[in-house]
Amino acid sequence: MALQAINNVKIAGISACVPPKRVDNRDSDLLEDKQELEKYIDTTGVRYRYIAEDGICSSDLCMEAAEKLIAEMGIDKSEIECLIMVTQTPDYIFPATACVLQDRLGLSTNCMSFDITMSCPGWIYGLSVMSSILSAGKLKKGLLLVGETSTKAKSPYDRVNLLAGDAGTATILEYDESAKPMLFEMHTDGSNYRSLIIPDGGYRNPVTTQSFEYFECKDGILRNKLHANMEGDDILSFAIHAGPKCIKSLLDNFNIDKISIDYFLIHQANRMINKLIQKRLKIDDAHCPYNIEEFGNTSSTSIPLMIVSKLKDRIASKRIIACGFGTGLAWGALCADLVEDLCVVELKHLNA
């Protein structure tokens, strides 16, 4: 397993932005039977979602989140020396969205910028990479952007649409020799990469006219090969086993007392999955917050979005464990001691 204890880096600020369009799943016609629809909402826990309409990309949401955080913290943009964008819904195949955002944000040309292609554990993977870079002390400030507009990748005839929401987040990391170590445990199982995949559109399977043709999947859902295809049973089994096991392993490998953890921040997959994980870990509700009813499954943004939307005034000086799991298949967990002066900015609504 990949274990890391990274010193000299602190999480200094977190912000999030959602699109202007808010939808109520009770108004959906994906399930014509209203009783079945209510049961689906109750099982998944998702009532409302924010949807990025045409013309709104992950980069737009992340940019708004970043601008607000930078302004709130009073940071000189020339001090930001590293920009990482984590997303599976980039602006273009190339160039990297981080390069586009370096210019749009007005950052220095001395700022190193690159993308990481990662879904639900993306914030944790991004923190691992950026904190590793900053820990040497040569670079002092980094901006981690994590954003997804995954609703654009779903079939309009797929009930999984009722789960997905869009958001963008920004996290400022700083070199600080007094910071307590950030502890990571990461895993990958690429043998199951087909369990959650968009089959066409890359260079393995380029787009053809057939890519747009709808076909009926074994679950009766209509999709084409440019839509996300998920093997639901495989993902359910993976999530409820990988998540708890990873958190327990992190606790054991770093001799962390579970009682010392103030909050367990688990990727907001759906309520059924998360409640099973919570039960396996024997965590009470007070230590395991949820925001899935208001935002849905926002992929890699779900954990920082939860901090902003649910824990803004309660998270400073707390010890957290965060865990994400998803496409790849990849998963990971983080233990971090958040600083007393952590800046958590009020949730931003795009163009509001």
PASE-678247 format. One record per atom (N, C-alpha, C): residue in three letters; x, y, z. Coordinates in steps of 0.2 Angstrom, whole numbers, padded with zeros to 4 digits, always signed. Example, Ala and Ser with C-alpha at 12.3 -4.5 7.8 and 13.67 -1.06 7.14 Angstrom:
<recs>
ALA+0066-0028+0039ALA+0062-0022+0039ALA+0066-0016+0039SER+0064-0011+0035SER+0068-0005+0036SER+0064+0000+0039
</recs>
This chain:
<recs>
MET+0004-0006+0000MET+0000+0000+0000MET+0004+0006+0000ALA+0002+0012-0002ALA+0005+0018-0003ALA+0004+0022+0004LEU+0009+0023+0008LEU+0008+0026+0014LEU+0012+0033+0014GLN+0010+0038+0016GLN+0014+0044+0016GLN+0012+0048+0023ALA+0018+0051+0026ALA+0017+0056+0031ALA+0021+0062+0029ILE+0017+0067+0028ILE+0020+0073+0024ILE+0020+0079+0029ASN+0026+0081+0031ASN+0027+0086+0035ASN+0028+0093+0032ASN+0027+0098+0036ASN+0028+0105+0035ASN+0023+0108+0030VAL+0017+0106+0030VAL+0012+0108+0025VAL+0005+0109+0029LYS+0002+0114+0028LYS-0005+0115+0032LYS-0010+0117+0026ILE-0016+0115+0028ILE-0022+0117+0024ILE-0024+0124+0027ALA-0023+0129+0023ALA-0024+0136+0025ALA-0031+0139+0024GLY-0034+0136+0018GLY-0041+0139+0016GLY-0045+0134+0012ILE-0051+0134+0012ILE-0056+0130+0008ILE-0062+0134+0006SER-0064+0133-0001SER-0070+0137-0003SER-0073+0132-0008ALA-0079+0134-0010ALA-0083+0130-0015ALA-0088+0134-0019CYS-0089+0132-0025CYS-0094+0136-0029CYS-0099+0131-0032VAL-0105+0132-0033VAL-0110+0128-0036VAL-0113+0132-0042PRO-0116+0129-0047PRO-0119+0132-0053PRO-0126+0135-0050PRO-0129+0140-0054PRO-0135+0143-0052PRO-0141+0139-0052LYS-0141+0134-0057LYS-0147+0130-0057LYS-0148+0124-0052ARG-0153+0124-0048ARG-0154+0120-0043ARG-0161+0116-0045VAL-0160+0109-0045VAL-0166+0105-0047VAL-0168+0101-0041ASP-0175+0099-0041ASP-0178+0095-0036ASP-0179+0088-0039ASN-0177+0083-0036ASN-0178+0077-0039ASN-0185+0074-0039ARG-0189+0077-0035ARG-0196+0076-0034ARG-0200+0078-0041ASP-0197+0082-0044ASP-0199+0085-0051ASP-0197+0081-0057SER-0193+0076-0056SER-0190+0072-0061SER-0195+0067-0064ASP-0195+0066-0071ASP-0199+0061-0074ASP-0195+0055-0076LEU-0189+0054-0074LEU-0185+0048-0075LEU-0189+0042-0072LEU-0192+0043-0067LEU-0196+0038-0064LEU-0203+0040-0064GLU-0208+0037-0068GLU-0214+0039-0069GLU-0219+0038-0063ASP-0217+0032-0059ASP-0221+0030-0053ASP-0218+0035-0048LYS-0223+0039-0045LYS-0221+0044-0040LYS-0219+0040-0033GLN-0222+0035-0032GLN-0220+0031-0026GLN-0213+0028-0027GLU-0211+0025-0033GLU-0205+0023-0034GLU-0200+0028-0034LEU-0201+0034-0036LEU-0197+0040-0036LEU-0195+0042-0029GLU-0201+0042-0025GLU-0199+0044-0018GLU-0195+0039-0014LYS-0196+0033-0016LYS-0192+0027-0013LYS-0185+0028-0015TYR-0184+0030-0021TYR-0177+0031-0024TYR-0173+0037-0020ILE-0177+0042-0020ILE-0174+0048-0016ILE-0173+0046-0009ASP-0177+0042-0006ASP-0176+0040+0001ASP-0170+0036+0002THR-0169+0031-0003THR-0163+0027-0003THR-0157+0030-0004THR-0157+0034-0009THR-0150+0038-0011THR-0149+0044-0006GLY-0154+0047-0004GLY-0153+0052+0001GLY-0153+0059-0003VAL-0153+0059-0010VAL-0152+0065-0014VAL-0159+0068-0016ARG-0160+0074-0013ARG-0167+0077-0015ARG-0165+0083-0020TYR-0160+0087-0018TYR-0158+0093-0023TYR-0151+0092-0026ARG-0150+0095-0031ARG-0144+0095-0035ARG-0143+0101-0038TYR-0136+0103-0039TYR-0135+0109-0043TYR-0132+0107-0050ILE-0134+0109-0056ILE-0133+0107-0062ILE-0129+0112-0066ALA-0124+0110-0069ALA-0120+0115-0074ALA-0123+0115-0081GLU-0127+0120-0083GLU-0130+0120-0089GLU-0124+0121-0095ASP-0126+0121-0101ASP-0122+0122-0107ASP-0118+0129-0105GLY-0111+0129-0107GLY-0107+0135-0106GLY-0104+0135-0099ILE-0106+0131-0094ILE-0103+0131-0088ILE-0098+0125-0087CYS-0092+0126-0086CYS-0087+0120-0085CYS-0085+0120-0078SER-0081+0114-0077SER-0078+0113-0070SER-0073+0119-0069SER-0070+0122-0074SER-0065+0127-0073SER-0068+0133-0071ASP-0074+0135-0073ASP-0078+0141-0071ASP-0080+0141-0064LEU-0082+0135-0061LEU-0084+0134-0054LEU-0078+0135-0050CYS-0072+0131-0052CYS-0066+0132-0048CYS-0063+0139-0048MET-0064+0142-0054MET-0061+0149-0054MET-0065+0154-0049GLU-0071+0153-0049GLU-0075+0157-0044GLU-0073+0156-0037ALA-0073+0149-0035ALA-0071+0147-0029ALA-0064+0150-0027ALA-0059+0149-0032ALA-0052+0152-0030ALA-0052+0159-0029GLU-0055+0163-0034GLU-0055+0170-0033GLU-0058+0172-0026LYS-0063+0169-0024LYS-0066+0171-0018LYS-0062+0169-0012LEU-0059+0164-0012LEU-0054+0162-0007LEU-0048+0166-0007ILE-0045+0167-0012ILE-0039+0172-0013ILE-0040+0178-0010ALA-0046+0181-0012ALA-0048+0188-0009ALA-0049+0188-0002GLU-0053+0183+0001GLU-0054+0182+0008GLU-0048+0181+0012MET-0043+0178+0009MET-0037+0177+0013MET-0032+0182+0012GLY-0033+0187+0007GLY-0029+0192+0006GLY-0022+0190+0003ILE-0022+0185-0001ILE-0016+0182-0004ILE-0014+0186-0010ASP-0008+0188-0011ASP-0005+0191-0017ASP-0004+0185-0022LYS-0007+0186-0028LYS-0007+0180-0032LYS+0000+0178-0035SER+0004+0183-0034SER+0011+0181-0036SER+0015+0176-0031GLU+0012+0175-0025GLU+0014+0170-0021GLU+0012+0163-0022ILE+0007+0162-0026ILE+0005+0155-0028ILE+0010+0152-0033GLU+0013+0147-0031GLU+0019+0144-0036GLU+0017+0138-0038CYS+0011+0135-0036CYS+0009+0128-0039CYS+0002+0128-0040LEU-0001+0126-0045LEU-0008+0126-0047LEU-0009+0119-0049ILE-0014+0115-0046ILE-0016+0108-0048ILE-0023+0108-0049MET-0025+0106-0055MET-0033+0105-0056MET-0034+0098-0056VAL-0039+0095-0052VAL-0041+0088-0052VAL-0048+0088-0055THR-0049+0084-0060THR-0055+0084-0063THR-0055+0078-0068GLN-0061+0075-0070GLN-0062+0071-0075GLN-0067+0074-0080THR-0068+0080-0079THR-0072+0084-0084THR-0068+0091-0086PRO-0063+0090-0090PRO-0059+0096-0091PRO-0062+0100-0097ASP-0059+0106-0098ASP-0061+0110-0103ASP-0060+0107-0110TYR-0054+0104-0111TYR-0052+0101-0117TYR-0048+0095-0116ILE-0047+0091-0121ILE-0043+0085-0121ILE-0036+0087-0119PHE-0033+0092-0123PHE-0028+0096-0121PHE-0028+0103-0124PRO-0026+0108-0121PRO-0021+0108-0115PRO-0024+0107-0108ALA-0020+0106-0103ALA-0022+0105-0097ALA-0026+0111-0094THR-0032+0109-0091THR-0036+0115-0088THR-0032+0119-0084ALA-0027+0116-0080ALA-0024+0120-0075ALA-0020+0126-0079CYS-0017+0125-0085CYS-0014+0130-0088CYS-0019+0136-0090VAL-0025+0134-0092VAL-0030+0139-0094VAL-0031+0143-0088LEU-0032+0140-0082LEU-0034+0143-0076LEU-0028+0148-0074GLN-0022+0146-0075GLN-0016+0150-0073GLN-0017+0157-0076ASP-0019+0157-0082ASP-0020+0163-0085ASP-0026+0167-0083ARG-0032+0163-0083ARG-0038+0166-0081ARG-0038+0169-0074LEU-0034+0166-0069LEU-0034+0168-0063LEU-0028+0174-0062GLY-0024+0175-0067GLY-0019+0180-0067GLY-0013+0178-0062LEU-0012+0172-0062LEU-0006+0169-0058LEU+0001+0171-0062SER+0006+0170-0059SER+0013+0172-0062SER+0014+0166-0067THR+0018+0168-0072THR+0021+0163-0076THR+0026+0158-0073ASN+0028+0160-0067ASN+0033+0156-0063ASN+0029+0151-0059CYS+0022+0150-0060CYS+0018+0145-0056CYS+0018+0139-0060MET+0020+0133-0057MET+0019+0127-0061MET+0012+0125-0060SER+0010+0122-0066SER+0002+0121-0067SER+0001+0114-0070PHE-0003+0110-0068PHE-0004+0103-0071PHE-0011+0100-0069ASP-0013+0096-0072ASP-0020+0092-0071ASP-0018+0085-0068ILE-0023+0083-0064ILE-0023+0076-0062ILE-0030+0073-0064THR-0030+0068-0067THR-0037+0065-0069THR-0039+0060-0064MET-0044+0062-0060MET-0046+0058-0054MET-0053+0060-0052SER-0057+0055-0050SER-0064+0056-0048SER-0064+0057-0041CYS-0068+0052-0038CYS-0071+0053-0031CYS-0065+0054-0026PRO-0060+0050-0026PRO-0054+0052-0021PRO-0050+0057-0023GLY-0052+0062-0028GLY-0047+0067-0031GLY-0045+0072-0026TRP-0049+0074-0021TRP-0046+0079-0017TRP-0041+0076-0013ILE-0041+0070-0011ILE-0036+0067-0006ILE-0030+0066-0010TYR-0031+0063-0017TYR-0025+0062-0021TYR-0021+0069-0022GLY-0025+0074-0024GLY-0023+0081-0025GLY-0019+0084-0019LEU-0022+0083-0013LEU-0018+0085-0007LEU-0012+0081-0006SER-0012+0075-0008SER-0005+0071-0007SER+0000+0074-0012VAL-0002+0075-0018VAL+0003+0077-0023VAL+0006+0084-0021MET+0001+0089-0020MET+0003+0096-0018MET+0007+0096-0012SER+0005+0093-0007SER+0009+0093+0000SER+0015+0090-0001SER+0016+0085-0005SER+0023+0082-0006SER+0027+0087-0010ILE+0025+0091-0014ILE+0029+0096-0018ILE+0031+0102-0013LEU+0026+0104-0009LEU+0027+0110-0005LEU+0032+0108+0001SER+0032+0102+0003SER+0035+0100+0009SER+0043+0101+0009ALA+0046+0101+0003ALA+0053+0102+0003ALA+0055+0110+0005GLY+0050+0114+0004GLY+0051+0121+0007GLY+0053+0126+0001LYS+0054+0124-0005LYS+0056+0128-0010LYS+0050+0132-0013LEU+0044+0129-0013LEU+0038+0132-0015LEU+0034+0133-0008LYS+0031+0139-0007LYS+0028+0141-0001LYS+0020+0141-0001LYS+0017+0142-0007LYS+0010+0142-0007LYS+0007+0138-0014GLY+0002+0134-0013GLY-0001+0131-0018GLY-0008+0131-0018LEU-0011+0131-0024LEU-0018+0131-0025LEU-0021+0125-0028LEU-0025+0121-0025LEU-0028+0115-0027LEU-0035+0116-0029LEU-0036+0115-0035LEU-0043+0116-0038LEU-0046+0109-0039VAL-0052+0107-0037VAL-0055+0101-0038VAL-0062+0102-0040GLY-0064+0100-0047GLY-0070+0102-0049GLY-0073+0097-0054GLU-0080+0096-0054GLU-0083+0091-0058GLU-0090+0094-0061THR-0091+0093-0067THR-0098+0094-0070THR-0100+0087-0073SER-0100+0082-0069SER-0101+0075-0071SER-0108+0074-0073THR-0113+0079-0072THR-0120+0078-0075THR-0120+0078-0082LYS-0114+0081-0085LYS-0114+0081-0092LYS-0112+0075-0096ALA-0110+0070-0091ALA-0108+0064-0094ALA-0113+0058-0093LYS-0119+0060-0091LYS-0124+0055-0089LYS-0129+0055-0095SER-0132+0049-0096SER-0137+0049-0101SER-0144+0052-0098PRO-0147+0056-0102PRO-0154+0059-0100PRO-0159+0054-0098TYR-0158+0047-0100TYR-0163+0042-0099TYR-0160+0037-0093ASP-0155+0040-0089ASP-0152+0035-0084ASP-0154+0038-0077ARG-0157+0034-0073ARG-0159+0036-0066ARG-0153+0038-0062VAL-0147+0036-0064VAL-0141+0038-0060VAL-0140+0046-0060ASN-0144+0049-0065ASN-0144+0056-0066ASN-0146+0059-0059LEU-0151+0056-0056LEU-0154+0058-0050LEU-0149+0058-0044LEU-0143+0056-0045LEU-0138+0056-0040LEU-0133+0061-0041ALA-0131+0063-0047ALA-0126+0067-0049ALA-0127+0075-0048GLY-0122+0078-0045GLY-0122+0086-0044GLY-0115+0088-0047ASP-0115+0095-0048ASP-0109+0098-0050ASP-0107+0103-0045ALA-0100+0104-0045ALA-0097+0109-0040ALA-0090+0110-0042GLY-0087+0115-0039GLY-0080+0117-0040GLY-0077+0119-0033THR-0071+0117-0031THR-0068+0119-0025THR-0061+0122-0026ALA-0059+0125-0021ALA-0052+0128-0020ALA-0049+0127-0013THR-0043+0124-0013THR-0040+0123-0007THR-0033+0127-0007ILE-0031+0131-0002ILE-0025+0134-0002ILE-0020+0130+0003LEU-0015+0128+0001LEU-0010+0124+0005LEU-0004+0129+0006GLU-0001+0129+0012GLU+0005+0133+0013GLU+0011+0129+0017TYR+0017+0131+0015TYR+0023+0128+0019TYR+0023+0131+0026ASP+0023+0126+0031ASP+0023+0128+0038ASP+0027+0123+0042GLU+0033+0125+0044GLU+0037+0120+0048GLU+0034+0118+0054SER+0029+0122+0057SER+0026+0120+0063SER+0019+0115+0062ALA+0018+0114+0056ALA+0012+0110+0054ALA+0013+0103+0056LYS+0007+0100+0059LYS+0007+0093+0060LYS+0007+0089+0054PRO+0010+0083+0054PRO+0010+0079+0047PRO+0003+0077+0045MET+0003+0077+0038MET-0003+0074+0035MET-0002+0067+0033LEU-0007+0063+0035LEU-0005+0056+0034LEU-0010+0053+0029PHE-0007+0049+0024PHE-0011+0047+0018PHE-0010+0039+0018GLU-0016+0036+0015GLU-0015+0029+0013GLU-0019+0029+0006MET-0016+0026+0001MET-0019+0026-0006MET-0019+0019-0009HIS-0024+0018-0013HIS-0024+0011-0016HIS-0027+0012-0024THR-0025+0007-0028THR-0028+0007-0035THR-0029+0000-0037ASP-0035-0002-0040ASP-0036-0008-0043ASP-0039-0007-0050GLY-0034-0006-0055GLY-0036-0005-0062GLY-0039-0011-0065SER-0039-0017-0062SER-0042-0023-0065SER-0049-0022-0066ASN-0052-0017-0062ASN-0059-0016-0063ASN-0061-0009-0066TYR-0057-0007-0070TYR-0058+0000-0073TYR-0064+0000-0077ARG-0067-0005-0079ARG-0073-0005-0083ARG-0079-0004-0079SER-0078-0005-0073SER-0084-0004-0068SER-0088+0002-0068LEU-0084+0008-0070LEU-0086+0014-0071LEU-0082+0018-0076ILE-0085+0019-0082ILE-0081+0021-0088ILE-0086+0024-0093ILE-0083+0029-0097ILE-0085+0032-0103ILE-0082+0028-0108PRO-0085+0024-0112PRO-0081+0019-0117PRO-0078+0023-0122ASP-0081+0028-0125ASP-0078+0031-0131ASP-0076+0038-0130GLY-0072+0041-0134GLY-0071+0048-0134GLY-0063+0050-0132GLY-0060+0044-0130GLY-0053+0045-0129GLY-0049+0042-0136TYR-0043+0041-0135TYR-0039+0039-0141TYR-0039+0031-0142ARG-0041+0027-0136ARG-0042+0020-0137ARG-0048+0019-0141ASN-0054+0022-0140ASN-0060+0022-0144ASN-0062+0029-0146PRO-0059+0031-0151PRO-0061+0038-0154PRO-0069+0038-0155VAL-0071+0045-0155VAL-0078+0046-0157VAL-0080+0044-0164THR-0085+0040-0165THR-0088+0039-0172THR-0095+0040-0172THR-0098+0039-0177THR-0106+0040-0178THR-0109+0035-0173GLN-0106+0029-0173GLN-0109+0024-0168GLN-0109+0026-0161SER-0104+0030-0159SER-0104+0032-0152SER-0110+0036-0149PHE-0114+0039-0154PHE-0120+0043-0152PHE-0126+0038-0152GLU-0125+0032-0154GLU-0131+0028-0155GLU-0133+0025-0148TYR-0140+0026-0146TYR-0142+0023-0139TYR-0143+0016-0140PHE-0141+0012-0134PHE-0143+0005-0134PHE-0145+0004-0127GLU-0149-0002-0126GLU-0152-0003-0119GLU-0147-0008-0115CYS-0145-0006-0109CYS-0140-0009-0105CYS-0144-0015-0101LYS-0141-0019-0098LYS-0144-0024-0094LYS-0149-0022-0089ASP-0148-0016-0086ASP-0152-0013-0081ASP-0158-0010-0084GLY-0159-0010-0091GLY-0165-0007-0095GLY-0164+0000-0096ILE-0158+0003-0094ILE-0157+0010-0096ILE-0154+0011-0103LEU-0156+0017-0106LEU-0153+0019-0112LEU-0147+0023-0111ARG-0142+0021-0115ARG-0136+0025-0115ARG-0133+0025-0121ASN-0128+0029-0123ASN-0123+0029-0128ASN-0116+0028-0126LYS-0111+0027-0130LYS-0104+0026-0128LYS-0101+0032-0126LEU-0104+0038-0126LEU-0101+0044-0123LEU-0104+0046-0116HIS-0108+0041-0114HIS-0111+0042-0107HIS-0107+0038-0102ALA-0107+0040-0096ALA-0104+0035-0091ALA-0108+0029-0090ASN-0105+0023-0090ASN-0108+0017-0089ASN-0105+0014-0082MET-0110+0013-0078MET-0108+0010-0071MET-0111+0003-0070GLU-0107-0001-0068GLU-0109-0008-0065GLU-0111-0007-0058GLY-0117-0006-0057GLY-0120-0004-0050GLY-0118-0008-0044ASP-0119-0015-0046ASP-0117-0020-0040ASP-0110-0020-0039ASP-0106-0019-0044ASP-0098-0019-0043ASP-0096-0013-0039ILE-0099-0008-0041ILE-0097-0001-0037ILE-0099-0002-0030LEU-0105-0004-0029LEU-0108-0005-0022LEU-0104-0009-0018SER-0102-0015-0020SER-0098-0020-0016SER-0091-0017-0015PHE-0088-0013-0020PHE-0081-0010-0019PHE-0082-0005-0014ALA-0087+0000-0014ALA-0087+0005-0010ALA-0088+0003-0002ILE-0092-0001-0001ILE-0094-0003+0006ILE-0088-0007+0009HIS-0084-0010+0005HIS-0078-0014+0007HIS-0072-0010+0008ALA-0070-0006+0002ALA-0064-0002+0002ALA-0064+0004+0006GLY-0069+0007+0007GLY-0069+0013+0011GLY-0068+0011+0019PRO-0072+0007+0022PRO-0070+0006+0029PRO-0063+0002+0030LYS-0061-0002+0025LYS-0055-0005+0026LYS-0049-0001+0026CYS-0050+0004+0021CYS-0045+0009+0021CYS-0044+0014+0027ILE-0050+0016+0030ILE-0049+0020+0035ILE-0047+0016+0041LYS-0049+0010+0042LYS-0046+0006+0048LYS-0039+0005+0047SER-0036+0004+0041SER-0029+0003+0040SER-0025+0009+0041LEU-0028+0015+0039LEU-0025+0021+0041LEU-0024+0022+0048LEU-0029+0021+0052LEU-0029+0021+0059LEU-0023+0016+0062ASP-0023+0010+0059ASP-0018+0005+0062ASP-0011+0007+0060ASN-0010+0009+0054ASN-0003+0010+0051ASN+0000+0016+0054PHE-0004+0021+0056PHE-0001+0027+0060PHE-0003+0027+0067ASN-0005+0022+0070ASN-0007+0022+0077ASN-0011+0027+0079ILE-0016+0029+0076ILE-0021+0034+0077ILE-0027+0032+0081ASP-0028+0035+0087ASP-0034+0033+0091ASP-0040+0036+0088LYS-0044+0031+0086LYS-0051+0033+0083LYS-0054+0039+0087ILE-0054+0038+0094ILE-0057+0043+0098ILE-0055+0050+0097SER-0049+0051+0094SER-0046+0057+0093SER-0048+0061+0087ILE-0052+0057+0083ILE-0055+0060+0077ILE-0061+0064+0078ASP-0061+0070+0076ASP-0067+0074+0077ASP-0073+0073+0072TYR-0070+0072+0065TYR-0075+0071+0060TYR-0072+0066+0055PHE-0077+0061+0053PHE-0075+0057+0047PHE-0079+0060+0041LEU-0075+0062+0036LEU-0078+0065+0030LEU-0078+0060+0025ILE-0083+0057+0023ILE-0083+0051+0018ILE-0087+0054+0012HIS-0083+0052+0006HIS-0086+0054+0000HIS-0093+0053+0000GLN-0097+0058-0003GLN-0105+0057-0003GLN-0107+0053-0009ALA-0107+0047-0009ALA-0108+0042-0014ALA-0116+0042-0015ASN-0119+0039-0010ASN-0126+0039-0009ASN-0128+0037-0002ARG-0134+0039+0001ARG-0135+0038+0008ARG-0134+0030+0010MET-0137+0026+0006MET-0136+0019+0007MET-0129+0017+0008ILE-0125+0018+0003ILE-0118+0016+0004ILE-0115+0020+0010ASN-0116+0026+0011ASN-0112+0029+0017ASN-0115+0027+0023LYS-0121+0025+0024LYS-0124+0023+0030LYS-0121+0016+0032LEU-0120+0012+0027LEU-0116+0005+0028LEU-0109+0006+0030ILE-0106+0011+0027ILE-0099+0012+0029ILE-0098+0015+0036GLN-0103+0019+0038GLN-0103+0022+0044GLN-0105+0017+0049LYS-0109+0012+0048LYS-0111+0007+0052LYS-0105+0002+0053ARG-0101+0000+0048ARG-0095-0004+0048ARG-0090-0001+0053LEU-0089+0006+0052LEU-0084+0009+0056LEU-0086+0011+0063LYS-0093+0010+0065LYS-0096+0011+0071LYS-0095+0019+0073ILE-0097+0023+0068ILE-0096+0030+0069ILE-0103+0033+0070ASP-0104+0037+0075ASP-0111+0040+0077ASP-0112+0046+0072ASP-0118+0048+0071ASP-0120+0054+0067ASP-0116+0060+0068ALA-0115+0062+0074ALA-0112+0068+0076ALA-0105+0069+0073HIS-0102+0063+0072HIS-0095+0063+0069HIS-0094+0061+0062CYS-0100+0061+0059CYS-0100+0059+0052CYS-0105+0063+0048PRO-0104+0069+0046PRO-0109+0073+0043PRO-0110+0071+0036TYR-0116+0074+0033TYR-0119+0072+0027TYR-0121+0079+0023ASN-0120+0080+0017ASN-0123+0085+0013ASN-0126+0083+0007ILE-0127+0076+0006ILE-0130+0073+0000ILE-0137+0075-0002GLU-0141+0077+0003GLU-0148+0079+0002GLU-0148+0085-0002GLU-0143+0090-0001GLU-0143+0096-0004GLU-0139+0097-0011PHE-0134+0092-0011PHE-0130+0093-0017PHE-0129+0087-0021GLY-0131+0081-0019GLY-0130+0075-0023GLY-0123+0072-0022ASN-0121+0068-0027ASN-0114+0065-0027ASN-0111+0070-0032THR-0106+0074-0029THR-0102+0078-0033THR-0095+0076-0034SER-0094+0069-0034SER-0088+0066-0036SER-0082+0069-0032SER-0077+0071-0035SER-0071+0073-0031SER-0072+0079-0027THR-0077+0083-0028THR-0078+0089-0024THR-0082+0088-0017SER-0084+0082-0016SER-0089+0081-0011SER-0086+0082-0004ILE-0080+0081-0003ILE-0077+0082+0004ILE-0076+0089+0005PRO-0072+0093+0001PRO-0072+0100+0003PRO-0078+0104+0002LEU-0083+0102-0002LEU-0089+0105-0002LEU-0093+0104+0004MET-0092+0098+0007MET-0096+0096+0014MET-0093+0101+0019ILE-0086+0102+0019ILE-0083+0106+0024ILE-0086+0113+0024VAL-0086+0116+0018VAL-0089+0122+0017VAL-0096+0123+0018SER-0100+0118+0016SER-0108+0119+0017SER-0110+0116+0024LYS-0107+0112+0027LYS-0109+0109+0034LYS-0105+0111+0040LEU-0098+0112+0039LEU-0094+0113+0044LEU-0090+0119+0045LYS-0092+0124+0041LYS-0089+0131+0040LYS-0086+0133+0047ASP-0090+0134+0052ASP-0089+0137+0058ASP-0087+0132+0064ARG-0086+0126+0062ARG-0084+0121+0067ARG-0078+0117+0065ILE-0075+0118+0060ILE-0070+0113+0057ILE-0063+0115+0059ALA-0062+0122+0061ALA-0055+0124+0063ALA-0053+0121+0069SER-0046+0119+0069SER-0043+0115+0075SER-0045+0108+0076LYS-0049+0106+0071LYS-0051+0099+0072LYS-0047+0094+0068ARG-0047+0088+0071ARG-0044+0082+0067ARG-0049+0078+0063ILE-0047+0077+0057ILE-0052+0074+0052ILE-0049+0068+0049ILE-0053+0063+0047ILE-0051+0058+0042ILE-0056+0059+0036ALA-0053+0059+0030ALA-0057+0060+0024ALA-0055+0054+0020CYS-0061+0051+0017CYS-0060+0045+0013CYS-0064+0046+0006GLY-0061+0044+0001GLY-0064+0044-0006GLY-0063+0038-0010PHE-0068+0036-0014PHE-0067+0030-0018PHE-0071+0031-0024GLY-0068+0028-0030GLY-0072+0028-0036GLY-0068+0026-0042THR-0070+0029-0048THR-0067+0027-0054THR-0060+0026-0054GLY-0058+0020-0057GLY-0051+0018-0058GLY-0050+0011-0058LEU-0051+0007-0053LEU-0054+0010-0047LEU-0049+0012-0042ALA-0050+0018-0039ALA-0045+0021-0034ALA-0048+0023-0028TRP-0044+0023-0023TRP-0047+0025-0016TRP-0041+0027-0012GLY-0043+0031-0007GLY-0038+0033-0002GLY-0041+0037+0004ALA-0037+0038+0009ALA-0039+0041+0015ALA-0034+0045+0018LEU-0036+0051+0021LEU-0031+0056+0024LEU-0033+0057+0031CYS-0028+0058+0035CYS-0029+0061+0042CYS-0025+0067+0043ALA-0029+0073+0045ALA-0026+0079+0045ALA-0028+0083+0051ASP-0023+0087+0054ASP-0025+0091+0060ASP-0026+0098+0057LEU-0032+0101+0057LEU-0033+0107+0054LEU-0031+0113+0058VAL-0029+0118+0056VAL-0026+0124+0060VAL-0031+0128+0062GLU-0030+0132+0068GLU-0034+0136+0071GLU-0037+0142+0067ASP-0032+0144+0062ASP-0034+0150+0058ASP-0036+0148+0051LEU-0039+0142+0051LEU-0041+0139+0044LEU-0047+0144+0042CYS-0046+0146+0035CYS-0051+0150+0032CYS-0056+0146+0028VAL-0062+0146+0030VAL-0067+0142+0026VAL-0072+0147+0024VAL-0073+0148+0017VAL-0077+0154+0014VAL-0084+0151+0013GLU-0089+0156+0014GLU-0096+0155+0013GLU-0097+0152+0006LEU-0101+0147+0005LEU-0102+0144-0001LEU-0104+0149-0007LYS-0101+0149-0012LYS-0102+0153-0018LYS-0107+0150-0023HIS-0112+0154-0025HIS-0116+0152-0031HIS-0114+0156-0037LEU-0112+0152-0043LEU-0109+0156-0049LEU-0114+0161-0051ASN-0111+0167-0052ASN-0114+0173-0055ASN-0119+0176-0050ALA-0119+0174-0044ALA-0123+0177-0038ALA-0119+0183-0035
</recs>
